Amino acid sequence: MNVRLYLWQRLTAALLVPLVVVHIAVIFYATRQGMTAADILSRTHGSMVWASYYAVFVAAASIHGAIGVRNVLTEWSPLNDRRAGLFAVAFGLMLVALGLRAVAAVVLS
């Protein structure tokens, strides 16, 4: 495996741990408070803090996932490294696009 990709995947994993913990804590808090989706959206509307937080989350998850998909494809499919890498880049870009669209929907709604 490419050492650079290995390090990127480990870096994004380390970044995702606190991001996921905070995300889950917020979900627990919101559900315990009986907040509806409308309540949550009213609190996140226009918040650059939440937009930035989730943009970093999307970027880290997209990079991490794309590298993982590449690794699975190179180990388990007939694709060579180049084709698996191209597929992984396309997959990562799709994750970024969908993730940022979701962030915009939550923050700009």
C-alpha positions in Angstrom: 0.0 0.0 0.0 1.1 3.5 -0.7 2.6 5.0 2.5 1.1 8.5 1.7 -2.4 7.0 1.5 -1.8 5.0 4.6 -0.9 8.1 6.5 -3.8 10.1 5.1 -6.2 7.4 6.1 -4.8 7.3 9.7 -4.8 11.1 9.9 -8.5 11.3 8.8 -9.4 8.5 11.2 -7.8 10.4 14.1 -9.7 13.5 13.0 -13.0 11.7 12.7 -13.0 10.3 16.2 -13.7 13.6 18.0 -16.0 14.7 15.2 -18.1 11.6 15.5 -18.1 11.8 19.3 -19.4 15.4 19.2 -21.9 14.6 16.5 -23.3 11.7 18.6 -23.4 13.8 21.8 -25.4 16.5 20.0 -27.8 13.9 18.8 -28.3 12.6 22.3 -28.7 16.1 23.7 -31.3 17.0 21.0 -33.3 13.8 21.5 -33.2 14.1 25.3 -34.5 17.7 25.0 -37.3 16.5 22.8 -36.2 18.7 20.0 -37.8 18.3 16.6 -36.0 18.6 13.2 -37.4 22.2 12.9 -36.0 23.1 16.3 -32.5 21.8 15.3 -32.7 23.6 11.9 -33.6 26.8 13.6 -30.5 26.6 15.8 -28.1 25.7 13.0 -29.5 28.2 10.5 -26.8 30.6 9.5 -24.2 29.2 11.9 -20.8 29.4 10.4 -19.5 27.3 13.4 -21.7 24.3 12.5 -21.1 24.8 8.8 -17.3 24.7 9.4 -17.6 21.8 11.7 -19.6 19.7 9.3 -17.5 20.8 6.3 -14.4 19.4 8.1 -16.4 16.3 8.9 -17.4 15.8 5.3 -13.9 16.4 4.0 -12.3 13.9 6.5 -15.0 11.3 5.9 -14.7 11.6 2.1 -10.9 11.2 2.1 -11.0 8.4 4.6 -13.8 6.5 2.7 -12.3 7.0 -0.7 -8.9 5.6 0.4 -10.7 2.6 2.0 -12.7 2.0 -1.2 -9.5 2.1 -3.2 -7.9 -0.4 -0.9 -10.8 -2.8 -1.1 -10.9 -2.5 -4.9 -7.2 -3.2 -5.3 -7.4 -6.2 -2.9 -10.7 -7.8 -3.9 -11.5 -6.7 -7.5 -9.8 -7.3 -10.8 -9.1 -3.5 -11.1 -5.5 -2.4 -11.3 -4.1 0.3 -8.9 -4.7 3.1 -11.5 -8.4 2.2 -12.2 -9.1 1.6 -8.5 -7.6 5.0 -7.8 -9.7 6.7 -10.4 -12.8 5.0 -9.1 -11.9 6.1 -5.5 -11.3 9.7 -6.6 -14.7 9.8 -8.3 -16.3 8.2 -5.2 -14.6 10.7 -2.9 -15.7 13.6 -5.0 -19.3 12.3 -5.0 -19.1 12.0 -1.2 -17.8 15.6 -0.9 -20.6 16.9 -3.2 -23.4 15.1 -1.4 -21.9 16.0 2.1 -21.5 19.7 1.3 -25.0 19.7 -0.1 -26.3 18.3 3.2 -24.3 20.9 5.1 -25.7 23.7 3.0 -29.3 22.3 3.5 -28.8 22.3 7.3 -27.1 25.6 7.7 -28.7 27.6 4.9 -32.3 26.3 5.3 
